[in-house]
Amino acid sequence: MKFKIIGVGTRMPEWVTAGVRDYQRRLPNDVCPEWIEIALGARQKHQLIKKAIEKESLLLMRQINKQDFVVALDVLGHAMNTEQLAEKQLHWQREGADVCFIIGGPDGLSEDCLQRANMRWSLSALTLPHPLVRLVLIEQLYRAWSINAGHPYHRA
């Protein structure tokens, strides 16, 4: 099983980069995700946002393999607590599935990306800025791993 996180946006604030780096350092190599950043589509005054989302979508879809299990981070997706994520992680490991988490830009994911997803996951009913989603996602992957590994990080 391999995790891949594909996110729109290439210039994250230093606090996001540092936080992501910290959790990646904590994760064992076999669980540590590969990160792929996609350039943000141009958003100009006279250009439709839909065109930018379509461009981002095309670049996202190119990074996904046919056999990958795709999890779209979407505010309208299925809510899951950390224990449920830990169970999903174990399931993915047993299945040997390569899992791609896709994070849209400021205007979300295209319908094509949402249709390709095997699962839509909402981290929160709140709308989160896409840089923060990266940090919350990696922390939750680490927390789920810590549950499965019996590590004391997660204290319910």
N, C-alpha and C positions, 0 to 999 in steps of 0.2 A: 504494500500500500504506500502510495505517495500522496502528499498533499501539495496542491498548487493553489496559490492565491493570485488571482488576476484582477488588478484594480486599475480603474481609470484615474489618471493623474500622476504626474512624475515629480512634482516639486512639493514634497510634504514638509510641514513645519518640523524643525529640529526635535521638538518634544515628541512627535509621532515617531520619527526615525529612531530616536534613542529608546523609546518604549518598546517598539517592535524588536529592535536589536537585543534588548534585555531579555525578552521572552524567548526569542530564537536561541539565545545562548543557553537558556535553561532547558530547552527541549532536547531530547536525545536525537541523534542524526536520523534515525529511521522514522521519526514523527515530524521533524522540523520541515516546515513548508518551503517550497520554492516560491519566490515572489517574482511576478512579472508585472511591470507597470506599462500601461497603455497611455499614449498621448491624449490629452484632453482635446476634443473636437473644437474647432474654432467657433466662438460665439460672438458674432458681430451684430451690430445694430440692425442691419438689413437682411441678415441671414436667419432662417428659421432654426429654432432649437432642434427641431426634429432631424434636420440634416446633420447636426453635430452628433446627436445620439446615434444615428444610423452609421456614421463613420466610426464612432467608438465601438459600436456593436460588431461591425465587420472586423475590426482589429482584435476584439475580445474573442470572437468565434474562431479566428485563425489559431489561437493558442490552445484550443480545446481539442483533444483527441476524440475520435469516434466512440471509443469504449469508456471514456471518462464518465464518472458519476458527477454531475454538475449541481452545485448548490448556489442558487441565486440569492444574494442578500437583498431582501425586498421588504419594505415596510408593511406590505400587505400579505407577506408570507406567513407561514406557520410559526407560532411561538413555541419555544422549547426551553426548558430549564437546563441547568448545567448537568444534572444527573442524566437527563434524556440525551444530551449531547454525548456524554461519556458512553452511554449504551450504543449510540449511533457509531461512535468511533470504534468500539469493539466489533460491531457488526461489519464495518468497512474493512477492518483488519482481517477478520475471519474470511470475508469474501475476496480479499486481495484487491479491492477496488482502488483505483487511483481517483482521488476526489479533487475537483476543482471548485474553489469558491470564487464567485465573480462579484465584484463590487463596481457598481456604476459610478458615473460622475455626478455632478451636482443636480442633474435632471433625471437621474435614475437610469434604468436599463431599458433597452428597446424590447418590443414585444417578441422579436426573434430570439433574443437571449432568454427571456422568460419562458418561451415555448421550448427551448432546448433544455432548460433546467429539468433535472429529475426531481428537484425539491426546491421550494422557495422557503427561505428562513428569515423571519423577522427577529432581529436582535432586540427590538423594543417597539412599543407602539409609538414612541417618539420618533420624529424625523431627526436622524443624526447626520452631522456633516461627514462627508465621505472620508476625510482623514481620520476622524475619530473612530469610524467603523473598523478601520484596519487595526487599531490598537485594541478595541474591544474584542474583535475576532481572534487575534492571536492570544490575548489573555484567556479567553474562553477555551481555546484549543489546549492551552497549557493547563488550565484548571481541569478540564475533562481528562487529559492525560494523567494528571496528578491523582485523580480519583481512581482511575484504572490501575495505576502503579502503586497505590497505597501510600502515596507521598503525603505528608502532613499539610501541604499548601492549602488544600480545600478542607475547611472545617464547617460542616453544616450546622 
